[in-house]
Amino acid sequence: LDRDILRNRVYAGLSMASVWFGWDNGLPTAQTSPMYLAPTNQEFFAWPMWGQYYQSKGELGEEPQGAAPKSLLALADRWNRADDDLARASLWREMLRIHAQEIYAIGLLSEAPQPVVVSKRLRNVPEQGVWAYEPGAHFGVHRIDEFYFGEPSEQVIQ
């Protein structure tokens, strides 16, 4: 199935279940936005119509139904207004607890190998690492600012 067709069917509420990539944030912290845990975006296939409702400020989609989705929205709003890491961490834990009870998504795999092609001239690139979109794009928490180009014959002591 073409990804655009699948996405459009899910967004329209015409799909009972789908398989897609899930949370691409492998390293959440108190400072990491938990918006993916609440029905704030139609791109999370567990609640496309609720996410659309949130994104459009009620103009499109469907209003979230049930206590848990409404709690997730309230917790996400409180996280956005929290001004300290302890409060934000507590809100994260509560949102994760709700997800554990309600099972909005089922993770199928974790830490899948992801080959990365690197120029022989690019130096200081780790042999292995975490592949996660956030933080820092697909190279995660690696110090990309410390990568540099050199000649292939150079020996670099690490």
Buried (B, 14 or more C-beta within 10 A) or exposed (E): EEEEEBBEBBBEBEBEEEEEEBBEBBEBEBEBBBBBBBBBBBBBBBBBBBBBBBBEEEEEBBEBEEEBBBBBBEBBEBBEEBEEEEBBBBBBEBBEEBBEEBEBBEEEEEEEEEEEEEEEEEBBBEEEEBBBBBBBEEBBEBEEEEBEEEEEEEEEEE
